[in-house]
Amino acid sequence: MAGEQLLLNGDPVQLRGFSRHEDFPVLGRGTASALNARDLLLMRHTGANSFRTSHYPCDEETLDIADQLGLLVIAETPAVGLYFHEDEHLPRRQQQSLRSLDELIARDRNRACVIAWSVANEPRMNYPAAAAAIGELCDAARALDGTRPVGYATDLPQAAGV
């Protein structure tokens, strides 16, 4: 990173890509080597240079293929639609999110294709505790790997201070 600019080997890069789920009409959720390769080759064919592992970490074999094809990956935790309303379950949800983040980064931090970490998908930001919880997840990701950008996928305004 140079300020707000994403750099690849010292040169600015603009991401063009997809959000990718691991499912297929006949197989359902899961992975198959040939389908993984086909999907990623089709992405390259359309001119994409990247994808986000929508809603959960993707299969390690998919990351192997991304490495081989030179695709850039935003790796995402399984923290989908987190609610941050104050109740007895909030600390447990946050601890699970932190554990998932730790496992993701431990597994994928040495992969060339992984260029960023996404700590959550569509978190419910309309609760007072949301900014602090997302901030804690982002800070934890930065502490585990200070070399990559950190964010979260949302169509809502960014949480203050995150």
SVG drawing of the C-alpha trace seen along z (x, -y; Angstrom):
<svg xmlns="http://www.w3.org/2000/svg" viewBox="-29 -8 37 41">
<polyline fill="none" stroke="black" stroke-width="0.4" points="0.0,0.0 1.1,-3.5 -1.5,-5.7 -4.8,-4.6 -3.2,-2.9 -2.9,0.8 0.5,1.9 1.6,5.2 5.3,5.6 5.6,1.8 3.1,0.9 -0.5,-0.3 -3.1,2.3 -6.9,2.0 -8.9,5.0 -11.3,6.4 -13.1,9.5 -15.8,11.4 -17.2,12.6 -17.0,16.4 -19.0,19.0 -18.0,22.7 -21.1,24.3 -22.4,25.9 -25.9,26.8 -25.3,30.6 -22.8,30.9 -24.2,28.3 -21.8,26.6 -18.3,28.0 -15.4,28.2 -14.3,30.2 -10.9,29.8 -12.1,29.6 -14.8,27.0 -12.4,24.9 -9.9,24.8 -12.8,24.1 -14.2,21.2 -10.8,19.5 -9.9,20.0 -13.2,18.4 -12.5,15.5 -9.1,15.0 -10.9,15.3 -13.2,12.4 -10.3,10.2 -10.6,10.6 -7.5,10.4 -9.1,11.0 -11.9,12.5 -13.2,12.3 -13.9,15.6 -17.5,14.6 -18.7,15.3 -16.1,17.9 -12.5,19.0 -12.2,21.0 -10.7,24.4 -6.9,24.5 -6.8,26.1 -8.6,23.1 -5.9,20.9 -3.3,23.2 -5.0,22.6 -5.2,18.8 -1.5,18.8 -0.8,20.6 -3.0,18.3 -1.8,15.1 -5.3,14.2 -5.4,11.9 -7.6,13.0 -9.4,11.2 -9.7,13.9 -12.8,13.6 -13.8,15.1 -17.1,16.9 -18.4,13.9 -21.6,13.3 -24.4,10.9 -23.0,10.3 -25.4,8.7 -23.9,6.5 -26.9,5.8 -26.0,5.9 -27.0,9.3 -25.4,12.3 -24.3,13.8 -22.3,10.8 -19.0,11.8 -19.3,15.3 -20.0,14.2 -17.0,11.9 -14.7,14.6 -15.8,17.0 -15.1,14.3 -11.7,13.7 -10.9,17.4 -12.0,17.7 -9.9,14.8 -6.9,16.3 -7.3,19.6 -7.8,18.0 -4.6,15.8 -2.6,18.7 -3.6,20.9 -3.2,18.4 -0.7,15.7 2.1,17.3 0.1,17.4 1.2,15.1 -2.4,14.8 -3.9,13.5 -3.6,9.7 -6.1,8.6 -8.2,9.9 -12.0,9.4 -13.1,9.7 -16.8,9.8 -19.5,9.8 -22.5,7.5 -22.2,6.9 -25.2,5.1 -23.7,1.7 -26.8,0.1 -25.9,1.1 -23.8,-1.0 -21.4,1.9 -20.8,2.5 -18.0,0.1 -16.0,1.3 -16.5,5.0 -15.5,4.5 -12.6,2.3 -11.4,5.1 -11.5,7.6 -9.6,5.3 -7.0,4.6 -6.6,8.3 -6.1,8.9 -3.5,6.2 -1.7,7.6 -1.6,11.1 -0.5,9.8 0.6,6.1 1.6,6.6 -1.9,6.7 -4.9,4.4 -7.9,5.3 -11.5,4.5 -15.0,5.9 -17.7,6.3 -20.7,4.0 -23.2,1.8 -23.6,-0.3 -21.6,-3.4 -18.2,-2.5 -18.0,-2.3 -16.3,-5.3 -12.7,-4.6 -12.4,-1.3"/>
</svg>
